């Protein structure tokens, strides 16, 4: 998560960058299996994320780290 969000396809990254730029609030839905993996094309730095929704496998220390950066975390 330190690197922000990324995808494998640069075209998809450009679309997502535009969505982030146009958004009033950035809410991300990320399966925990995607944490700690960096893909080819970054599209959203961590500081732009307002809310992150993930599954219950997220570790308490990771929740605290994200919350300390002002990100609301919902583990469901």
N, CA, C and O atoms as CSV, one atom per row, in Angstrom:
chain,resi,resn,atom,element,x,y,z
A,1,UNK,N,N,0.819,-1.209,0.000
A,1,UNK,CA,C,0.000,0.000,0.000
A,1,UNK,C,C,0.854,1.260,0.000
A,1,UNK,O,O,0.366,2.326,-0.378
A,2,UNK,N,N,2.085,1.171,0.404
A,2,UNK,CA,C,2.939,2.356,0.427
A,2,UNK,C,C,3.044,3.013,-0.942
A,2,UNK,O,O,3.187,4.231,-1.046
A,3,UNK,N,N,2.975,2.205,-1.980
A,3,UNK,CA,C,3.108,2.716,-3.347
A,3,UNK,C,C,1.790,3.225,-3.913
A,3,UNK,O,O,1.757,3.758,-5.022
A,4,UNK,N,N,0.716,3.069,-3.172
A,4,UNK,CA,C,-0.592,3.452,-3.685
A,4,UNK,C,C,-1.186,2.323,-4.500
A,4,UNK,O,O,-0.804,1.163,-4.346
A,5,UNK,N,N,-2.118,2.665,-5.362
A,5,UNK,CA,C,-2.818,1.657,-6.149
A,5,UNK,C,C,-2.239,1.582,-7.551
A,5,UNK,O,O,-1.842,2.591,-8.132
A,6,UNK,N,N,-2.199,0.361,-8.086
A,6,UNK,CA,C,-1.656,0.170,-9.425
A,6,UNK,C,C,-2.367,-0.986,-10.109
A,6,UNK,O,O,-3.004,-1.816,-9.462
A,7,UNK,N,N,-2.246,-1.022,-11.421
A,7,UNK,CA,C,-2.825,-2.086,-12.247
A,7,UNK,C,C,-1.786,-2.545,-13.262
A,7,UNK,O,O,-0.730,-1.930,-13.411
A,8,UNK,N,N,-2.096,-3.622,-13.951
A,8,UNK,CA,C,-1.155,-4.171,-14.926
A,8,UNK,C,C,-1.175,-3.456,-16.268
A,8,UNK,O,O,-0.187,-3.482,-17.002
A,9,UNK,N,N,-2.286,-2.824,-16.589
A,9,UNK,CA,C,-2.476,-2.244,-17.915
A,9,UNK,C,C,-2.386,-0.717,-17.860
A,9,UNK,O,O,-3.096,-0.083,-17.079
A,10,UNK,N,N,-1.521,-0.128,-18.680
A,10,UNK,CA,C,-1.338,1.328,-18.638
A,10,UNK,C,C,-2.566,2.088,-19.135
A,10,UNK,O,O,-2.840,3.189,-18.658
A,11,UNK,N,N,-3.308,1.521,-20.084
A,11,UNK,CA,C,-4.541,2.176,-20.543
A,11,UNK,C,C,-5.573,2.226,-19.417
A,11,UNK,O,O,-6.236,3.244,-19.218
A,12,UNK,N,N,-5.700,1.135,-18.694
A,12,UNK,CA,C,-6.627,1.086,-17.562
A,12,UNK,C,C,-6.192,2.075,-16.481
A,12,UNK,O,O,-7.029,2.722,-15.852
A,13,UNK,N,N,-4.891,2.187,-16.270
A,13,UNK,CA,C,-4.375,3.135,-15.282
A,13,UNK,C,C,-4.743,4.562,-15.655
A,13,UNK,O,O,-5.101,5.350,-14.779
A,14,UNK,N,N,-4.666,4.913,-16.924
A,14,UNK,CA,C,-5.006,6.271,-17.357
A,14,UNK,C,C,-6.475,6.580,-17.100
A,14,UNK,O,O,-6.812,7.686,-16.677
A,15,UNK,N,N,-7.345,5.615,-17.352
A,15,UNK,CA,C,-8.778,5.810,-17.087
A,15,UNK,C,C,-9.003,5.998,-15.590
A,15,UNK,O,O,-9.751,6.883,-15.172
A,16,UNK,N,N,-8.358,5.169,-14.798
A,16,UNK,CA,C,-8.535,5.264,-13.351
A,16,UNK,C,C,-7.938,6.558,-12.796
A,16,UNK,O,O,-8.490,7.136,-11.859
A,17,UNK,N,N,-6.828,7.015,-13.356
A,17,UNK,CA,C,-6.261,8.311,-12.943
A,17,UNK,C,C,-7.256,9.428,-13.184
A,17,UNK,O,O,-7.423,10.311,-12.342
A,18,UNK,N,N,-7.925,9.393,-14.342
A,18,UNK,CA,C,-8.922,10.416,-14.660
A,18,UNK,C,C,-10.091,10.343,-13.685
A,18,UNK,O,O,-10.613,11.376,-13.267
A,19,UNK,N,N,-10.503,9.145,-13.324
A,19,UNK,CA,C,-11.595,8.978,-12.367
A,19,UNK,C,C,-11.207,9.555,-11.002
A,19,UNK,O,O,-12.006,10.243,-10.368
A,20,UNK,N,N,-9.991,9.276,-10.557
A,20,UNK,CA,C,-9.508,9.797,-9.271
A,20,UNK,C,C,-9.444,11.317,-9.313
A,20,UNK,O,O,-9.836,11.986,-8.358
A,21,UNK,N,N,-8.954,11.856,-10.412
A,21,UNK,CA,C,-8.835,13.311,-10.543
A,21,UNK,C,C,-10.198,14.000,-10.521
A,21,UNK,O,O,-10.320,15.115,-10.015
A,22,UNK,N,N,-11.215,13.347,-11.063
A,22,UNK,CA,C,-12.546,13.939,-11.144
A,22,UNK,C,C,-13.383,13.707,-9.882
A,22,UNK,O,O,-14.412,14.354,-9.688
A,23,UNK,N,N,-12.942,12.791,-9.036
A,23,UNK,CA,C,-13.740,12.393,-7.875
A,23,UNK,C,C,-13.683,13.413,-6.744
A,23,UNK,O,O,-12.652,14.040,-6.504
A,24,UNK,N,N,-14.804,13.565,-6.057
A,24,UNK,CA,C,-14.838,14.361,-4.830
A,24,UNK,C,C,-14.298,13.529,-3.671
A,24,UNK,O,O,-13.714,14.069,-2.731
A,25,UNK,N,N,-14.493,12.223,-3.741
A,25,UNK,CA,C,-14.023,11.311,-2.706
A,25,UNK,C,C,-13.591,10.017,-3.386
A,25,UNK,O,O,-14.275,9.523,-4.282
A,26,UNK,N,N,-12.462,9.474,-2.962
A,26,UNK,CA,C,-11.955,8.227,-3.528
A,26,UNK,C,C,-12.215,7.108,-2.532
A,26,UNK,O,O,-11.687,7.109,-1.420
A,27,UNK,N,N,-13.039,6.153,-2.951
A,27,UNK,CA,C,-13.357,4.976,-2.157
A,27,UNK,C,C,-12.855,3.771,-2.939
A,27,UNK,O,O,-13.246,3.555,-4.086
A,28,UNK,N,N,-11.990,2.993,-2.312
A,28,UNK,CA,C,-11.379,1.854,-3.007
A,28,UNK,C,C,-11.866,0.548,-2.411
A,28,UNK,O,O,-11.953,0.406,-1.191
A,29,UNK,N,N,-12.179,-0.394,-3.265
A,29,UNK,CA,C,-12.526,-1.749,-2.863
A,29,UNK,C,C,-11.363,-2.629,-3.302
A,29,UNK,O,O,-11.133,-2.824,-4.495
A,30,UNK,N,N,-10.630,-3.159,-2.321
A,30,UNK,CA,C,-9.415,-3.919,-2.618
A,30,UNK,C,C,-9.424,-5.231,-1.840
A,30,UNK,O,O,-9.432,-5.230,-0.609
A,31,UNK,N,N,-9.422,-6.340,-2.557
A,31,UNK,CA,C,-9.284,-7.647,-1.934
A,31,UNK,C,C,-7.919,-7.709,-1.252
A,31,UNK,O,O,-6.922,-7.264,-1.822
A,32,UNK,N,N,-7.866,-8.253,-0.042
A,32,UNK,CA,C,-6.606,-8.254,0.701
A,32,UNK,C,C,-5.484,-8.981,-0.041
A,32,UNK,O,O,-4.312,-8.671,0.174
A,33,UNK,N,N,-5.811,-9.929,-0.897
A,33,UNK,CA,C,-4.770,-10.653,-1.637
A,33,UNK,C,C,-3.972,-9.725,-2.549
A,33,UNK,O,O,-2.887,-10.093,-3.000
A,34,UNK,N,N,-4.487,-8.534,-2.827
A,34,UNK,CA,C,-3.799,-7.562,-3.686
A,34,UNK,C,C,-2.848,-6.655,-2.897
A,34,UNK,O,O,-2.036,-5.949,-3.495
A,35,UNK,N,N,-2.940,-6.665,-1.577
A,35,UNK,CA,C,-2.039,-5.867,-0.747
A,35,UNK,C,C,-0.607,-6.360,-0.938
A,35,UNK,O,O,-0.379,-7.543,-1.194
A,36,UNK,N,N,0.333,-5.467,-0.813
A,36,UNK,CA,C,1.766,-5.778,-0.876
A,36,UNK,C,C,2.223,-6.248,-2.250
A,36,UNK,O,O,3.268,-6.888,-2.371
A,37,UNK,N,N,1.445,-5.937,-3.291
A,37,UNK,CA,C,1.835,-6.231,-4.666
A,37,UNK,C,C,1.821,-4.916,-5.438
A,37,UNK,O,O,0.875,-4.135,-5.331
A,38,UNK,N,N,2.856,-4.679,-6.202
A,38,UNK,CA,C,2.927,-3.477,-7.020
A,38,UNK,C,C,2.850,-3.915,-8.482
A,38,UNK,O,O,3.641,-4.742,-8.934
A,39,UNK,N,N,1.898,-3.357,-9.206
A,39,UNK,CA,C,1.747,-3.672,-10.620
A,39,UNK,C,C,2.488,-2.640,-11.466
A,39,UNK,O,O,3.086,-1.705,-10.934
A,40,UNK,N,N,2.446,-2.812,-12.756
A,40,UNK,CA,C,3.195,-2.005,-13.711
A,40,UNK,C,C,2.806,-0.529,-13.725
A,40,UNK,O,O,3.671,0.342,-13.826
A,41,UNK,N,N,1.506,-0.246,-13.624
A,41,UNK,CA,C,1.026,1.114,-13.865
A,41,UNK,C,C,0.307,1.690,-12.636
A,41,UNK,O,O,-0.831,1.313,-12.358
A,42,UNK,N,N,0.960,2.596,-11.903
A,42,UNK,CA,C,0.301,3.226,-10.754
A,42,UNK,C,C,-0.779,4.200,-11.214
A,42,UNK,O,O,-0.659,4.829,-12.265
A,43,UNK,N,N,-1.850,4.316,-10.398
A,43,UNK,CA,C,-2.908,5.260,-10.766
A,43,UNK,C,C,-3.422,6.105,-9.613
A,43,UNK,O,O,-4.106,7.101,-9.848
A,44,UNK,N,N,-3.115,5.738,-8.369
A,44,UNK,CA,C,-3.638,6.521,-7.249
A,44,UNK,C,C,-2.679,6.457,-6.062
A,44,UNK,O,O,-2.483,5.393,-5.476
A,45,UNK,N,N,-2.080,7.600,-5.707
A,45,UNK,CA,C,-1.224,7.605,-4.520
A,45,UNK,C,C,-2.066,7.435,-3.252
A,45,UNK,O,O,-3.252,7.766,-3.227
A,46,UNK,N,N,-1.446,6.930,-2.236
A,46,UNK,CA,C,-2.128,6.629,-0.983
A,46,UNK,C,C,-2.836,7.841,-0.391
A,46,UNK,O,O,-3.927,7.704,0.163
A,47,UNK,N,N,-2.243,9.017,-0.495
A,47,UNK,CA,C,-2.826,10.202,0.150
A,47,UNK,C,C,-4.141,10.652,-0.483
A,47,UNK,O,O,-4.834,11.487,0.097
A,48,UNK,N,N,-4.503,10.129,-1.647
A,48,UNK,CA,C,-5.766,10.513,-2.284
A,48,UNK,C,C,-6.934,9.607,-1.883
A,48,UNK,O,O,-8.085,9.902,-2.204
A,49,UNK,N,N,-6.644,8.517,-1.189
A,49,UNK,CA,C,-7.683,7.567,-0.799
A,49,UNK,C,C,-8.363,8.057,0.474
A,49,UNK,O,O,-7.702,8.331,1.475
A,50,UNK,N,N,-9.684,8.164,0.427
A,50,UNK,CA,C,-10.448,8.571,1.605
A,50,UNK,C,C,-10.965,7.392,2.392
A,50,UNK,O,O,-10.971,7.405,3.623
A,51,UNK,N,N,-11.401,6.366,1.672
A,51,UNK,CA,C,-11.966,5.177,2.302
A,51,UNK,C,C,-11.474,3.947,1.569
A,51,UNK,O,O,-11.421,3.918,0.339
A,52,UNK,N,N,-11.115,2.934,2.335
A,52,UNK,CA,C,-10.684,1.669,1.762
A,52,UNK,C,C,-11.553,0.568,2.337
A,52,UNK,O,O,-11.688,0.444,3.554
A,53,UNK,N,N,-12.140,-0.227,1.466
A,53,UNK,CA,C,-12.949,-1.374,1.872
A,53,UNK,C,C,-12.182,-2.617,1.456
A,53,UNK,O,O,-11.783,-2.747,0.299
A,54,UNK,N,N,-11.975,-3.530,2.397
A,54,UNK,CA,C,-11.253,-4.764,2.099
A,54,UNK,C,C,-11.877,-5.904,2.898
A,54,UNK,O,O,-12.862,-5.713,3.610
A,55,UNK,N,N,-11.291,-7.085,2.768
A,55,UNK,CA,C,-11.840,-8.218,3.503
A,55,UNK,C,C,-11.177,-8.333,4.879
A,55,UNK,O,O,-10.255,-7.584,5.200
A,56,UNK,N,N,-11.654,-9.264,5.670
A,56,UNK,CA,C,-11.244,-9.361,7.077
A,56,UNK,C,C,-9.840,-9.922,7.278
A,56,UNK,O,O,-9.399,-10.053,8.420
A,57,UNK,N,N,-9.137,-10.252,6.225
A,57,UNK,CA,C,-7.764,-10.761,6.377
A,57,UNK,C,C,-6.750,-9.653,6.652
A,57,UNK,O,O,-5.596,-9.941,6.969
A,58,UNK,N,N,-7.161,-8.401,6.537
A,58,UNK,CA,C,-6.239,-7.298,6.799
A,58,UNK,C,C,-5.796,-7.346,8.261
A,58,UNK,O,O,-6.596,-7.601,9.161
A,59,UNK,N,N,-4.520,-7.099,8.473
A,59,UNK,CA,C,-3.967,-7.154,9.824
A,59,UNK,C,C,-4.276,-5.865,10.589
A,59,UNK,O,O,-4.328,-4.787,9.996
A,60,UNK,N,N,-4.478,-5.975,11.900
A,60,UNK,CA,C,-4.751,-4.779,12.702
A,60,UNK,C,C,-3.688,-3.689,12.543
A,60,UNK,O,O,-4.020,-2.504,12.520
A,61,UNK,N,N,-2.423,-4.074,12.432
A,61,UNK,CA,C,-1.351,-3.081,12.260
A,61,UNK,C,C,-1.497,-2.339,10.938
A,61,UNK,O,O,-1.175,-1.154,10.856
A,62,UNK,N,N,-1.980,-3.023,9.901
A,62,UNK,CA,C,-2.185,-2.367,8.609
A,62,UNK,C,C,-3.361,-1.401,8.675
A,62,UNK,O,O,-3.323,-0.327,8.074
A,63,UNK,N,N,-4.394,-1.779,9.400
A,63,UNK,CA,C,-5.534,-0.877,9.593
A,63,UNK,C,C,-5.057,0.389,10.297
A,63,UNK,O,O,-5.381,1.500,9.877
A,64,UNK,N,N,-4.292,0.218,11.363
A,64,UNK,CA,C,-3.785,1.368,12.118
A,64,UNK,C,C,-2.909,2.262,11.249
A,64,UNK,O,O,-3.006,3.487,11.318
A,65,UNK,N,N,-2.067,1.660,10.444
A,65,UNK,CA,C,-1.180,2.433,9.564
A,65,UNK,C,C,-1.984,3.266,8.576
A,65,UNK,O,O,-1.687,4.442,8.366
A,66,UNK,N,N,-2.987,2.669,7.976
A,66,UNK,CA,C,-3.826,3.395,7.016
A,66,UNK,C,C,-4.632,4.485,7.711
A,66,UNK,O,O,-4.739,5.602,7.204
A,67,UNK,N,N,-5.196,4.164,8.865
A,67,UNK,CA,C,-5.981,5.149,9.602
A,67,UNK,C,C,-5.121,6.323,10.060
A,67,UNK,O,O,-5.606,7.453,10.125
A,68,UNK,N,N,-3.866,6.074,10.372
A,68,UNK,CA,C,-2.981,7.156,10.798
A,68,UNK,C,C,-2.713,8.126,9.657
A,68,UNK,O,O,-2.237,9.237,9.892
A,69,UNK,N,N,-3.008,7.725,8.431
A,69,UNK,CA,C,-2.856,8.568,7.254
A,69,UNK,C,C,-4.179,9.212,6.840
A,69,UNK,O,O,-4.280,9.843,5.788
A,70,UNK,N,N,-5.180,9.037,7.687
A,70,UNK,CA,C,-6.469,9.666,7.418
A,70,UNK,C,C,-7.401,8.843,6.541
A,70,UNK,O,O,-8.407,9.360,6.056
A,71,UNK,N,N,-7.084,7.586,6.332
A,71,UNK,CA,C,-7.908,6.711,5.492
A,71,UNK,C,C,-8.859,5.924,6.398
A,71,UNK,O,O,-8.436,5.277,7.356
A,72,UNK,N,N,-10.143,5.996,6.073
A,72,UNK,CA,C,-11.128,5.170,6.789
A,72,UNK,C,C,-11.024,3.758,6.229
A,72,UNK,O,O,-11.009,3.571,5.012
A,73,UNK,N,N,-10.952,2.775,7.100
A,73,UNK,CA,C,-10.809,1.384,6.670
A,73,UNK,C,C,-12.019,0.585,7.147
A,73,UNK,O,O,-12.401,0.643,8.316
A,74,UNK,N,N,-12.601,-0.150,6.229
A,74,UNK,CA,C,-13.724,-1.036,6.532
A,74,UNK,C,C,-13.337,-2.451,6.134
A,74,UNK,O,O,-13.167,-2.745,4.950
A,75,UNK,N,N,-13.200,-3.327,7.121
A,75,UNK,CA,C,-12.894,-4.731,6.852
A,75,UNK,C,C,-14.193,-5.518,6.979
A,75,UNK,O,O,-14.809,-5.558,8.044
A,76,UNK,N,N,-14.594,-6.137,5.884
A,76,UNK,CA,C,-15.881,-6.857,5.866
A,76,UNK,C,C,-15.704,-8.302,5.480
A,76,UNK,O,O,-16.681,-9.048,5.416
